[in-house]
Structure formats: C-alpha cells, structure tokens
Amino acid sequence: MRKRSIAFIILGVIFLLFPLVIHSGYYQHLVIIALMWVVIGSSWNLLAGYTGLVSFGHAIFFGTGAYTAGVFVTKLGISAWWGMMFGGIVSMVIGLAVGWICLRLRGPYFALATLAGGEIFRLIAINWEGLTEGMVGILIIQTFRSKIPYYYIALALAFLCVYVIYSLMKTKWGYYFLSIREDQDAAESLGINTTLYRNVSLLISAFFTGMAGAFYMNYMAFIDPEVVYSLHYISIMAILVGIVGGVATIFGPAVGAFVMVGVQEIFRSAFFGVAPKWISQAHALVFGLLVIFVIVFLANGIVGDWSKIKRTVFRIRESA
Amino acid sequence: MAILEVKNLTKSFGGLKAVNNVSFRVEEGEIFGLIGPNGSGKTTIFNCINNYFPITAGDIVFKGRTIKGLKTYKVCHLGIGRTFQVVKPLSRMTVLENITASAFCRVNSIREAQDEAFQVLEFCGLLKERGKLARSLPIGGRKRLEIARALATKPELLLLDETAAGLNPTELDDAIELIKGIRDKGITVLIVEHIMKVIMTISDRIHAINFGQTIAEGTPHEVANNPAVIEAYLGEGYAQG
C-alpha cells in the first residue's frame, strides 16, 4: 500500500512538472490529447465497464459538448470556457433523451441503439447549418497561445473525472452500478431502481464526456461534425481506450488513453517520419491488430491483467 | 393477521392461463409451503407477487395494502425479499459485495451496509467465503448466497424459490436449519419446493396447485394424504392407495 502511494505521488509530480520541463509543444500537445482521452475513456468505462451498458455512441456526448462551447461563441458571443460547464450540462440533457430511448434495451441492443444515435447526431450537425455551420465547422480564436494553461486544465479535468468515478464506486451508487451490470433482474428484486441508476450512470458519463468535448473546442479552436461526432475517431476510440487499458478498472482507461494516443501518433507520423509514408494510412489496421492482441492475450486490459504482464516479463527476464 | 393475501390471482400468457384464480393467505410468522408438479405455476405466482410480471386479474395484499402494479424494487422496499430458482449471483462481485449491494436497500453508508452484510453472512454461514467471487461458489453456496442477499434487504416476508433443489443430503439438512432459523428471526417464509423432505418438515401449512389451480390446502399431513395431490404427483392409479 505504501509503495503504491509513493508511486502515485511520483506520478503526480511528473504530471505537474511535465510542461515546465518538456518545452516541446508537440509533446505537450500529445499529452493534452491523452489527458482528454483519459476523461472520455473513464466516462465510457463508468457506463460500459461498471454499469454494463456498452456504448458505441459516446461521440453523441463529446460532439454535443464541443458544439455547445462552439455555439456559445458563434451564436451567443459568450466565451467558450463557459461551454466547459454548459457542455457537460447540455450533454446530460441529451443523455436524458438518449437514456429515455436507448435504456429500454439491454446488452447488444443498447450498443446498437447508441451506435445509431451517434450517426443521427452527426447527420443533424451536418445538416442543421443555421446552428452548427454544417460541414464548414466552427472556428474560434484560442484564448491562450501557450499550451501550458490547456495542459493544466486537461490535467485537472482528468484528475477530477478519475477521482469522482473512483469515489463513486465505493458508495451505494457504485455497488448499484455493478449489481445492474451483473444481473439486472436480480438487482431489481434487491430493491434497486434499475431504471433510475442506469440513467444516473449514463448522465454522469455524458457530463464528463461533454466537458471533454467542450475542452476540445477550446483547445483545438476548430470543430466540424466529421471530427467531433465521428464514429471512428470518438465512439470507437472511446471503446478501444477502455478495452486496451482495462474495462471496469479505475486506472485502465487512463493507461489506455496514453497507449492509444501514443500508438495513433506513432502511426500517423509514420514512426516520426522514419518509416515510409504508407504506414500512416495503416493506422486503422494497427488499431484492429492491437485490439485482437489485447482480447486474445490480455482480456482484462493492461491494468486488469497487470499481474499477468509482470509475470510474463519476469519469466522472460529469468530465462534470458 | 395475514401478512400476505393472494386474492383470485390469475395470470395469462396469451391464451395460456398459467395461474387461474388462486387464493391463499400467509399468516405472520409461519412457513407457508407452495407445492405442485413442474409447470404448475409456482414460480409464476412468485413473479406475480413481486411484480416481475404484471398480473392479469385478482389482487395481492401485503400487510393490508395492495401491492398490485408496484414496481419490483418497490415491493422489495416494502419488505418482500425473494430468491430465484435459477440462481442469479452477481458473478463478478465477491460474496461480501453481493450482500453489501443488497444491504444498501435499507442504509446509505458503506459502513452500515457492510456491518449488515457481515451479520447476514454469519447467519447464513458464508463468512468464510466472503472474499470469493460469487461465480466461484458451488451450487450449495450460491443457493445460500441467494438467501443471504434477500435477507440483507431486511424483509418481513421472504419468498424462497426452490432453494433446496440440487443440494446434497447434508446441505439439505443445513438448508432446513437455515430456513427454520429465518422463521425464528420473525421473518415469514413463503417457500416453493419440490423436495418433499424439506417442505413436509418445515412448513406450517401447505398450499398445493396443479395446472395453475388450487387443489388442496392444509397442514403437511392433510395435504400429503389428499387424493388430488397424490394424483397430481403420482398419477391417477395411486390416488385410491
């Protein structure tokens, strides 16, 4: 236990000092994006990993958060930073509607409904040009020229999200989420209002994902429907972050976020320009291979199977 | 006073009347047995009581108040706990977590819920298994877990659905002791059971049904000697016996 808290303190110091030590905007950018994915992955994990409601449509909440912040600027002339809070709240409202429709369904049917929901929102954002500017997208002016403020905001958001979920899982709600995941009928007969708590889980998840979306708007200063409502780049990525890191573990999605953002960047940049260009086009293929690898060898993800990884590494070292 | 009254309960699935005009009263503090051959509607009655299915006609009165149409979780909050014939352990949670989750029915803080869970675990003889995952328990343990989980919701009436099925003779005796212990705590028990040894030794009164209809009610001795019951279980030829 003590070893663990020391590890956390060291990790905390590294994260706090990172942008002060590493001045490269490129690496700062990567870590900011990874921290944003920590938020999305952890939120997805709360709903899918802990409550058993596998969402294929987290882009709904991410995109809605991003567009809330964007529309605040273009239509209302209010700073996009207000969108950070309201992005979360608007996503929750959307979450209520999504829950009202999709939570009648269980298991794979819920997943399919959210998949369809994500596409619906993408198409709405493309076609409702009066509000969203359609495919032109929304462009705002960044508040800060330095990446450091964004870094600390992302760090705070990631910490808040992980900490809230961590605390939540030790309370009545956490136990209820797990019970619902394991057996909805049994949970109901144990006095658990499953409809209510499934919605609660969805709303919390939607809130944090919406905040991440609003952060993205502020940070990138440009969004369009094909990015923030993207099935591939957001919804599926959220699932991959969860699966690779470890579903139903507190730190799984956090680890998954850094691994996935790292892998994505390595391939996008074709091994930082060393490898031939065509490699960068194969990044979806590599994602697929990575997922297959994780499912076959690390079914519980990097964090869930950490002891297994340690054992294997240890054995290799011994035999060498 | 009757703690539970089932009045003219009818449940149809399409054209099939799974339960047809069944009435009985469960008195406070007794062990009330519900027997009948396979498919006679026993579990359906349970599912109607805690409104897992909406009932077609009739009424269900708990402590003088109708609970017809109340949501399943609300029925539990009112004080009716149940177990499932096909056990539904929360597999990837430990035994302690299973019980703690259901203890939250009455308390809000994790400490209170765990205290309650420990008491229930001790009562049910599961204390040693508390750290194990529910799915790693053998069937006897899972049946116990079902009972423990229902008890943790602090019910006044406990519906036990074939908790003795699949147990070996030793486990069977333990189960009988456990059910008697539950009654001695002041919890009324309504039990569905196939194993005659269990139902005959523990029930104060028994209600027998076949094809969804009442065929007999009375003490275990009366019911066991009722020709209609013998016919339902063994066939017409034995009824005169």
Interface residues (C-beta under 8 A of the other chain):
Chain A: K170 T171 K172 Y175 Y176 L178 S179 R181 E182 D183 D185 A186 A187 E188 S189 L190 G191 I192 N193 T194
Chain B: N50 Y52 K71 T72 Y73 C76 H77 R82 F84 K88 P89 L90 S91 R92 M93 E97 T100 A101 S102 F104 C105 N108 I110 A113 R149 A150 T153
